[in-house]
Amino acid sequence: MRRNHELDAIRGIAAFVVLLHHAWLAMPRPWHDMAEPSSLWLFLRPAFLLRYTPLGLLVDGPRCVGLFFVLSGYVLAISLSGPRAGGYGRFVVRRLCRIYLPFAAIILVSAMVWGLVPAAGDRVPEASDWLSQGQWSVVPAFAVLLGHLAMIGTPALQSLDPPMWSLVVEMRVSLIFPLLYLVMTRYRAIGIAGVAVLYLLSCGIMSARDEVVPLSFGTSLLLTLDYMPLFVVGILLHQGRERLWHVWRSMPVIHRCVAILSVVGAYIAFQRSMPATEAALMAWAPGIGAHVAIDVTKNIIWQLSVAGGSVAAIMIALHSQRASRWLDLRPFQWLGSISYSLYLVHMPVLMAMVHALHGHMPMPAILAVSIILSLAVATLGFHWIEQPAIALGRHLTRRTMSAPVAVVP
């Protein structure tokens, strides 16, 4: 089976968008200000452009993380569907080497850098509150470091590398993914219904507890269930990709345009009508709590938008020759090769640069340096950490079966 280089490129682009997202969040509050609505200069402000124009896709990190989950479901389904899939032990060993070992290495490096950077963990007045008060804010004592490595999933135990929350989700789902794939293959309707029920329960409980961010290990487990539907979307896309593409290709062009405009229009209409929707939910759902109903509804819409966008991106990448030619360009393939390392290292690099250079350079310059340095460090991490970890996984499972050629994210 051919390696899907187009999907590597999509993953790389998404990782770079997450980097831009965090760099934008680190900018001080005036950059996010939407004051002076009567001024024409408002329309040229970064805050306006990134909120109300398609340029916002450049910093839409949360949806890119959702794309990662759909991609994982898709490519892991490929690895389990081939004749050389192997057993559960082989699958888990490779996933541990692929995901956990590079993660653990970067956590240890981040802790060491924390001790080397002057005033690490102190408030940075030039940066946003999100960066200066919430990131690198916990002293990496032994218990804290152990909590990071154990993937407990609470904020204090993710401060050395905040994006690790998604890796916690990824690793937990990986442990049950063969079972999830089996259920979706043999008992699809039951599996979809079961995942939907678990998703609604987890989302509702977290909302009822007012925990947007998990504050305990138990709630962190619920967060994992909250994102499981996106992995299922990846599995289902793998199983029905050809049929879906055939249906799309057989539709007249006008019908395709109507379908796309209808979906986009419905999403925009929902966003614009959210105040009225919240009022209706407050009157309709007194039993479970209005705020719970509102939060669950928003989450469902978000998941649907991410799932739809991810499916569209994957289908275009795999079936459009023009998109394939663009995604095969060397810069995108390079981003794809270092995507996991870039995702791992960019926040430690950004936090180190901000704490080390604030007061000496303006924030935009610091963040520009951080972006360039993140790409360089990710390249080193790919060669020195990620590739050896992948090779170790292959070596440990070689006796069972030779390595497959399907993509493992």
Buried (B, 14 or more C-beta within 10 A) or exposed (E): EEEBBBBBBBBBBBBBBBBBBBBBBBBBEEBBEEEEEEEEEBEEBEBBBBEEEEEEEBBBBEBBBBBBBBBBBBBBBBBBBEEEBBEEEBBBBBBBBBBBBBBBBBBBBBBEBBEEBEEBBEEBEBBBEBBBEBBBBBEBEEEBBEBBBEBBBBBEBBBBBBBBBBBBBBBBBBEEBBEBBEBBBEEBEEBBEBBBEBBBEBBBBBBBBEBEBBBEBEBBBBBBBBBBBBBBBBBBBBBEBEEBEEEBEEEEEEEEEEEEEEBEEEBEEBEEEBEEBBEBBBEEBEEEBBBBBBBBBBBBBEBBBBBBBBBEBBBBBBBEEEBBEEBEEEEBBBBBBBBBBBBBBBBBBBBBBBBBBBEEBEBEEBBBBBBEBBBEBBBEBBEEBBBBBBEBBBEBBEEEEEBBEBBBB
